[in-house]
Amino acid sequence: METRLNARKPAQGRSRERMERVLAAAEALLLDVGPEQASIPDIAARSGVPRASIYQFFPNKYALFLAIGDTHLTQVGALIEQIGATLAGQPLPELIRAATGAVSDYYNAHPVASMLILGGPMSRTAYLSQEVTIQDIGRQMRGLLESNQPGLVFPSEPDAITLAVEIAFACMRYSYFAHGRITEAMCDQAAVAAQAYLREVGVA
């Protein structure tokens, strides 16, 4: 069963503007002190939004961090769509390298995304939400690869494409742990590992 973030979403313009300020303040605070030290009172003070208003939408700081992480994962999915639009007809290795390169660049350019996603989910809800999004990215990659490589068959049980995404993600996560960023060498390793897995199951 899919698990998504169930936080309330502001319907009115003023509420949306307030929540945008809250999310921006939370990202800035995360960069300054990290998730352990960040708190809703500090976010309220930095954003100018009362604590009570924040708690209407996020019951605790981890729900707020989850919302930020989900926003970044959505942007990662959008990158995959862009690659499909710009690299139509390219060989499979080129598509995989382009995807891993674009995703690595995104994480390196957005340290809060790296902190919340590559640094590891902070709750089971965050873990499940992250896995659902990885499944979504796997579906996007399947569409991209199948449309560009119509002669190849990608097993769906187990889902070879989503597993390849998980393998590349694991390489990126290790690079973040070891180096604080995704290095060029580890980005290459992510592409190599994903390609090697697909080759092993007979599709690359």
C-alpha positions as CSV (number, residue, x, y, z in Angstrom):
1,M,0.0,0.0,0.0
2,E,1.3,3.4,-0.9
3,T,2.1,5.8,1.9
4,R,2.1,9.5,1.2
5,L,2.5,12.6,3.3
6,N,-0.9,13.4,4.8
7,A,-0.1,16.8,6.2
8,R,-2.9,19.4,5.7
9,K,-2.3,21.7,2.7
10,P,-3.2,25.3,3.0
11,A,-6.1,26.3,0.8
12,Q,-6.1,30.1,1.1
13,G,-3.5,32.4,-0.4
14,R,-2.5,33.9,2.9
15,S,-2.0,30.4,4.4
16,R,0.0,29.3,1.4
17,E,2.2,32.3,1.7
18,R,2.8,31.6,5.4
19,M,3.6,28.0,4.7
20,E,6.1,29.0,2.0
21,R,7.8,31.2,4.6
22,V,7.8,28.3,7.1
23,L,9.4,25.9,4.6
24,A,12.0,28.5,3.5
25,A,12.8,29.2,7.2
26,A,13.0,25.5,8.0
27,E,15.5,24.9,5.1
28,A,17.7,27.8,6.3
29,L,17.6,26.6,9.8
30,L,18.5,23.1,8.7
31,L,21.6,24.4,7.0
32,D,22.6,26.3,10.1
33,V,22.0,23.7,12.8
34,G,20.9,20.4,11.3
35,P,17.7,18.4,11.9
36,E,18.5,17.4,15.5
37,Q,18.9,21.0,16.8
38,A,16.2,22.6,14.6
39,S,12.8,23.1,16.4
40,I,9.4,24.4,15.6
41,P,9.8,27.4,17.9
42,D,13.0,28.4,16.1
43,I,11.3,28.0,12.7
44,A,8.4,30.1,14.0
45,A,10.7,32.8,15.1
46,R,12.7,32.8,11.9
47,S,9.6,32.7,9.6
48,G,7.5,35.2,11.6
49,V,4.6,32.6,11.6
50,P,3.2,31.7,15.0
51,R,3.8,28.3,16.3
52,A,0.1,27.6,16.6
53,S,-0.3,28.2,12.8
54,I,2.6,25.9,12.0
55,Y,1.2,23.1,14.2
56,Q,-2.1,23.3,12.3
57,F,-0.3,21.8,9.3
58,F,2.6,20.0,10.8
59,P,2.2,18.1,14.2
60,N,6.0,18.1,14.7
61,K,9.2,19.1,13.1
62,Y,9.7,15.7,11.4
63,A,6.4,16.1,9.5
64,L,7.7,19.5,8.3
65,F,11.0,17.9,7.3
66,L,9.1,15.2,5.5
67,A,7.2,17.8,3.5
68,I,10.5,19.4,2.5
69,G,12.0,16.1,1.5
70,D,9.0,15.2,-0.6
71,T,9.2,18.5,-2.4
72,H,12.8,17.7,-3.4
73,L,12.0,14.2,-4.4
74,T,9.3,15.6,-6.7
75,Q,11.9,17.8,-8.3
76,V,14.2,14.8,-8.8
77,G,11.3,13.1,-10.6
78,A,10.9,16.1,-12.8
79,L,14.5,15.9,-13.8
80,I,13.9,12.4,-15.1
81,E,11.1,13.7,-17.2
82,Q,13.3,16.4,-18.7
83,I,16.0,13.8,-19.6
84,G,13.4,11.8,-21.4
85,A,12.4,14.8,-23.4
86,T,15.9,15.8,-24.4
87,L,17.7,12.5,-24.9
88,A,15.2,10.6,-26.9
89,G,16.8,7.8,-28.9
90,Q,20.1,7.7,-27.0
91,P,21.7,4.4,-26.0
92,L,20.8,2.9,-22.6
93,P,24.2,3.7,-21.0
94,E,23.9,7.3,-22.0
95,L,20.4,7.6,-20.6
96,I,21.5,6.1,-17.3
97,R,24.6,8.3,-17.0
98,A,22.6,11.4,-17.8
99,A,20.0,10.5,-15.2
100,T,22.5,9.8,-12.4
101,G,24.5,12.9,-13.4
102,A,21.4,15.1,-13.2
103,V,20.3,13.7,-9.9
104,S,23.7,13.9,-8.4
105,D,24.0,17.6,-9.5
106,Y,20.6,18.3,-7.9
107,Y,21.6,16.9,-4.6
108,N,24.9,18.7,-4.6
109,A,23.2,22.0,-5.4
110,H,20.5,21.4,-2.7
111,P,22.3,20.4,0.6
112,V,19.0,20.2,2.5
113,A,17.8,17.6,0.1
114,S,21.0,15.6,0.6
115,M,20.6,16.0,4.4
116,L,17.0,14.8,4.6
117,I,17.0,12.2,1.8
118,L,20.6,10.9,1.4
119,G,21.2,11.3,5.1
120,G,18.5,8.8,5.9
121,P,14.8,9.1,6.7
122,M,14.0,10.2,10.3
123,S,10.8,8.1,10.8
124,R,9.0,5.1,9.3
125,T,6.6,7.5,7.6
126,A,9.5,9.3,6.0
127,Y,11.0,6.0,4.9
128,L,7.7,4.8,3.4
129,S,7.1,8.1,1.6
130,Q,10.7,8.0,0.2
131,E,10.2,4.4,-1.0
132,V,6.9,5.3,-2.7
133,T,8.7,8.2,-4.5
134,I,11.5,5.9,-5.6
135,Q,8.9,3.6,-7.1
136,D,7.5,6.6,-8.9
137,I,10.9,7.5,-10.2
138,G,11.3,3.8,-11.3
139,R,8.1,4.1,-13.2
140,Q,9.3,7.3,-14.9
141,M,12.6,5.6,-15.7
142,R,10.8,2.6,-17.1
143,G,8.8,4.8,-19.5
144,L,11.9,6.7,-20.5
145,L,14.0,3.5,-21.2
146,E,11.2,1.6,-22.9
147,S,10.3,4.5,-25.2
148,N,14.0,5.0,-26.1
149,Q,14.9,1.3,-26.3
150,P,11.8,-0.5,-27.7
151,G,13.6,-3.7,-28.4
152,L,14.5,-4.3,-24.7
153,V,12.3,-6.0,-22.2
154,F,12.6,-4.9,-18.6
155,P,11.3,-7.4,-16.0
156,S,8.5,-6.1,-13.8
157,E,8.5,-8.8,-11.2
158,P,10.8,-8.1,-9.5
159,D,10.8,-4.6,-10.9
160,A,14.2,-4.3,-12.5
161,I,14.0,-0.6,-13.2
162,T,13.1,0.4,-9.7
163,L,15.8,-1.9,-8.3
164,A,18.3,-0.2,-10.6
165,V,17.2,3.2,-9.2
166,E,17.6,1.8,-5.6
167,I,21.1,0.7,-6.5
168,A,22.1,4.0,-7.9
169,F,20.5,5.8,-4.9
170,A,22.5,3.6,-2.5
171,C,25.8,4.7,-4.2
172,M,24.8,8.3,-3.8
173,R,23.8,7.8,-0.2
174,Y,27.2,6.2,0.5
175,S,29.0,9.1,-1.2
176,Y,27.1,11.6,1.0
177,F,28.0,9.6,4.1
178,A,31.7,9.3,3.1
179,H,32.3,12.7,1.5
180,G,29.4,15.0,2.4
181,R,28.4,15.2,-1.3
182,I,28.1,13.1,-4.4
183,T,31.6,13.0,-5.9
184,E,32.1,12.6,-9.7
185,A,33.7,9.3,-9.1
186,M,30.7,8.0,-7.0
187,C,28.3,9.4,-9.6
188,D,30.1,7.3,-12.2
189,Q,29.9,4.3,-9.8
190,A,26.1,4.8,-9.4
191,A,25.7,4.6,-13.2
192,V,28.0,1.6,-13.5
193,A,26.2,-0.3,-10.7
194,A,22.8,0.4,-12.2
195,Q,23.9,-0.7,-15.7
196,A,25.7,-3.8,-14.3
197,Y,22.5,-4.9,-12.6
198,L,20.4,-4.4,-15.7
199,R,23.0,-6.3,-17.8
200,E,22.8,-9.1,-15.3
201,V,19.1,-9.5,-15.6
202,G,19.5,-9.5,-19.4
203,V,18.2,-6.1,-20.5
204,A,21.3,-4.0,-21.0
